[in-house]
Each structure stands twice: as C-alpha cells, then as structure tokens.
Amino acid sequence: MKTPTTVVTGGAGFLGSHLCDRLLAEGHRVIALDNLITGNTDNIAHLAGHDRFKFIKHNVTEFIYLAEPVDYVFHFASPASPIDYLELPIQTLKVGSIGTMNALGLAKAKGARFLLASTSECYGDPLQHPQTESYWGNVNPIGPRGVYDEAKRFAEAMTMAYHRYHGVDTKIVRIFNTYGPRMRLRDGRVVPAFVGQALKGEPVTVFGDGSQTRSFCYCTDLIDGIYRLSQSDFHEPVNIGNPTEFTILEFAKLIQKIIGSTAPIVHKPLPQDDPKQRRPDITRAKTLLGWEPKVDLETGLRKTIEYFRGKV
C-alpha cells in the first residue's frame, strides 16, 4: 500500500503540530507549511530528522507549489486566538480567504482530499444552545472578532464551492475550545491565561462575572475526531468538541485547585461580542464517525499544566 503524502498548512501551530504527529503515526508522509507568524518550530522540533516529515517555511497566501503528488491537504493555517486576530486582522482575513483558495487550488490540482479547520466562532454569540451544524449563527461582521469569524465563514463557503463546482473531495470541521500542550502561554485564550497566572501565583483574571460557559476538549481527542472525519465520505460541517459545559469561574477555580494557588480571582469587563455560551452538539460526530471525547477535564489539565511548568 502506497504511503499517502499529506500537506498540513499551519503545521507548526498548536493543533497543526498535533495533527502532524497523528498523521505520521498513521503512516503518512507529512509536509508542514507555516510562516511562523503564530506557529513555532519548537512544536515540531521532535520531528526533525524524521524520514517522513518535511517542514517548509511558507505563507499560504502566496501560491503553493509542490512538485510531488499530494493525497491530502489539511488547511489549519490561521491566527486562532483573540489576541492574535486583534493584532493581525488583515493577515487573519487573508489566510481565511486567499490562503483557503490556495490550499483548495493545491488539492484540486493534485486530486487530493481537502479538510478545512473551521471554528465554532462561525456561530458567533449563539442564540441556539447547544449549537448544531444546521445553525447559521449570530455574528457581528464588523466587530473586532469579525475578522476571524467571517474569514472562517468565507473559507467554509469557498470549500463547499470547490466541492460542488470542481468536485473536490472536501471536509469541514468546526473546532470548539481545545487545550493541551504546545499552546502559547500568552495567546489570550482561557487555558494558558489561567494556568500561567496560577503558576506564577498571580491573581486569576475572569472577564465579567464568570457565568459565561465554555466546553473544553483535550487536543488528542480533537485530533482523533478530525482524523476520523478525513477518512469519511461526509462533506457538510461537523462539530468536534467536548459537550461538557463549565462556567469560566468554575474553570478558574479548578485550575487553582490543581496548581494549589491561593491567589484571588479578579474580575474585569467582558470583551465586545464575547460569546456567553459555547457548547457543541456532537450528535453528528457520534453518529457518522463513532467519535466522542475520552479525556476528562482534570486529566487533560494536569498534562497541560505539566507542559506549562517548563514555560513559565
């Protein structure tokens, strides 16, 4: 059986690097593309010298040329945290639009299967709870978060257009909050922010009263769902995430308990358009892929905290 060749855009990022690990474990040859604007070669340093792994520094908003045959394209390149897309709004829009078009163009030219890493942000500040894939969302297109939300919504539309018009075999995963080793400490997302503050003995900052909810999926669970989706024959979006919901305040207290931090919790104003609830309906993933998350929050947090101890 021939070894599949797979391209991962954003392959030096948090999720992209975990995806590279999984694909190599499944016997793929992996070509990771990343311009390192938010990715980091530290995330793939353990793959240096691997005979089936190659890293190319490349911005996917530029044309992607690869001489060799390609069987799969996983498009994971994008700033993915609020701090990043507020600092890099135009780059975020470009990687979601031009970058997606280039990645799809590569898949079309090579006859490769394509998987888009989309996001639960497509649902915006949702009026439906939990969110099913048929929900069209409640997004502010001109708000500060719109650059990410709309880039991903456009990317989904472009992916479906390539599927319908060009017959490209495409998949779309809507990723809900994910955490684990290789997140950046200062990326503005809840897990690294709380863990970093608690490890340093600083007060933990909660926005608003902390009653807003999130559901957190451990990275290896998420990648398992994505890999299963890539092997399926399904083309519509699929939610992958953990449906167990926690308030942000509960979450902050759990992290403090695990770390043994006695610093206070301080409250700050809620950022604009911050979703009040976020929980996936994973019926589709369960039915189609036989997938559901296995790693419970405390186990996943302990592994993540262990990773961050070396970074603080």
N, C-alpha and C positions, 0 to 999 in steps of 0.2 A: 504493500500500500504506500502510495507516494506521500511524502511529508508535506502537509499544507504550508504555504507561505502566507503569513498574516501581517498586515500593517496596522500598527496602533498609533494614531495621532494623539499627542499629549501623553506619550508613553513614559515620560519621566515624572509625571504628576502623581498625586496620591493614589487615585484609583487606577490610572493608566499603568502604573508600575505593578500593582497587584494583579491587574489583568495580564500583563506580560508574564508574570510568574505562573499563572494558571494555564495560559496557552502553551508555555514551554513544558509544563507538567503533562499536558495533553498531547505532547509530541509535535507541536507546531514549530516552524521556523519563524522567528519574530523580528520584524523591522520596526523599531520605535522611532517616531519622528517627534521632535519637540524643539521649540525655540527657546525654552528655559525662561520664559518671561514669568511664569509662576511655578513651573516644574523645576526639578533639581536632580542632577546626576547622582547625588547621594542615594536617591531612591532606587537606582538601578546599578549601583556600584557592585553589588554582589553578583551581577550578571556579566561583568567584564570578563572576557575570555571564554564565555560560553559559546560553543561551536554553532549553536542555532540562534544566536542573538546578535543583532546589529543595531547600533544607535546612529541616527543621522540628525544633526542639528539643522532644523528646517522650520520655517514659518509657513504653515499650511495655507495662509492667504496668498502665498506665491504658488505658481504651478508646481504640481508634484510629478516629477519624472523618475520612474524606476524602470530599469531595463528588464528585470526578471519577471516571470509570471507571478501573479498575486491571486490567492484564493479567497481571502477575507480582508475587509477593511473595517476596523473599529474606530469610529470618529469620536475621540474623547478630548480633543484639544479645546480648551476654553478656560478663561478665568472662572472660578466657581464659588468664590465666597464674596459676601457683600463688600468687604474692604477692597478686594481686587477689582470688582466691576465698577465700584465708585471711583477708583483711581485710574482704571483703564477702560473707560466707557466705549471709546471708539474701537479699540482692539477687540473688546468683547463682542460688539456688533459685527465686526469684520470676520472674526473667526466663526461666528454662527452663520453668517451669510456666505461670504466668499470662500471661507475655509471649508464649509459644508459642501459647496458647489465643487470645489477642487477635489475633495475626498470622494464625492459621488462620481465625479468625472473619472477618477482613477479606477473606481470599482466598475464603472461602465466599460472603460477601455480594456480592462483585464478580464471582464466577465466574472468579477468577484462578488461574493455576498457582502452586503454592507450592513453595519449596525451603528445606529446613531445613539449616542449617550444624550438623551434629553433629560428633563427635570420635572420634579413636582412643582417647580415655580411656574410651569405652564398653567397651573390652576390659580395662580395669584393668591389673593386673600379670599379663600374659597367660601362660597355661600352654601355649598353642599358638603356634608360631613358624614362618614369619611368620603374621600374622593375616588370615584370610579373613573375609568378611562373614557367613558362617554360624556363626562362633564367638561364643558368648554371653557370654564374658568372665569375669573373675575380679576382682570389685570389692568393696571393703570399704565397705558403705553408711554406716557410722557413723564412718569415719576422716575426717581433716581434708580429704582430697581428695574425699570422698563427695558434698559439696555440688555440685561441678561434674559429677562422673561421673553421679550419679543424676539431676541436673537434665536432662542431655542424654539419658539413657536414657528418662526420662519424656517428654521432648519427642519422641523417636522414636515412643514408644507412642501419644502423642496424635496425631501426624502420621498414623500408619497408621490410627488410629480415624476420623479425619476423611476419610481416603481410602475406607475400607471402608464407613462408615456414611453419610457425606454425599456421597460420590462426588467429593470434591475431588481435582484432579489434583496429586498431591504427589510430591516427590523428596527423598531424604535423602543428603547427602554426609557421609562420615566423614573428617574432615580430620586428616592426620598432620602432624608437626612441619613448620612452614613458617617461612620467614625472608625478610627483604628490607627495603628502605627503608620508613620510617614505623612500624617497631616502636618502642616506647618504650624508652629506654635503661635505665630502672630497672624493668622489668616482671618480673624474676625468671626469665626464660627464658634458655636456654643462650647463644643467639647474641648478644643485646645485652649479657648479663653478661660474656662472654669478650671481646667486641670492646671494650666500654667499659673494662674493666680493662687490656687490652693497649694501647689508645690512650693511656691515662694513664700507662703504664709501671709499673702496679701488678702484683703477683703475680696470676696467674690461679687462681681458686678452683675446684677439681674436687671434687665430692662423692663419697665412697667412694674406691675405688682407680682409678676412671675406666674400669673394664672394662664398665660398662653401655653398651648400644648405643642409638643413635638414627639415624633416617634423615631427611635434611633436604631439603625441596622448596622451590624458589625461588617467590616469590609469583605471578609471571606464569604459570608453569606450572600452579600450583594453580588459579588463576582460569580458565585455559583449560579445565581439566577440569570445573570447576563450570559454566561456561557451556555446555559441550557436554552435560552432564547435564541442564541446564534445558531443552534443546531435544529431549531424548529422550522416549521413551514408557515409561521404566522407573520402577518405584515402590519397589523394595526398596533398602536402603542400598548405596552404592558407596564403596569406599575410594579416596581421592585422596591420593597422597603419592609420595615417591621411595623405591624399594625398595633403593637403595644404602646399605648399613649401615656406620656408623663407630662406634668406641668414643669415649666422651666425651674420653678422654685424647688420642687421635689428632686429634680435632677441635680441642681446645685448642692442640695443637702446630701445626696447620695455620694457625690464626688468628694465632698468634705469628709464624710464619714470614712470612706475607703482610705483617703490620704491621711486622716487624723488631724485635719486642720481645724483650729478653733477660732480662726479669724471671722469677723462678722460678714453678713451678706448685706451689700448696699444696693439701693435701687436707683436707677437712672431713667430718664424719659424714654418711652418707646420710639424706635426709629420710624420714619414715614413708611407707610404701606407694609409694615411688618405683619405677616400673617398671624392671625390669632389662634388658628387651629391647623394642624397638618397631620393627617393620618391616611395611609393608603388603604384602599380596598384591594386586597390581593387575591380575590376570587379567581380572576383570570390567570394569574401566575400559578395558582394552586391547580386549577383545572387543566390548563394547557401544558404546563411544564412540570407538574408534580413537585413544585418548589414551595417551601416556606422557610423562614429563618430558624436557625437552630441555636445560635449563641445568645444566651441571656445577657441582659444589660450589665449586670455586675461582673460577669466573667470577661466580657469584652472590654469593659472599662479598666479592669485590672491589667489586662495586656497592654492597653493603650497608655495607661499611667506609667507602666514599666518603661515603655519606649520614651516617654517624655521626660522621665527622670534624668536620662542622659543628655537632654537638650536644654534643660533649664539653667 
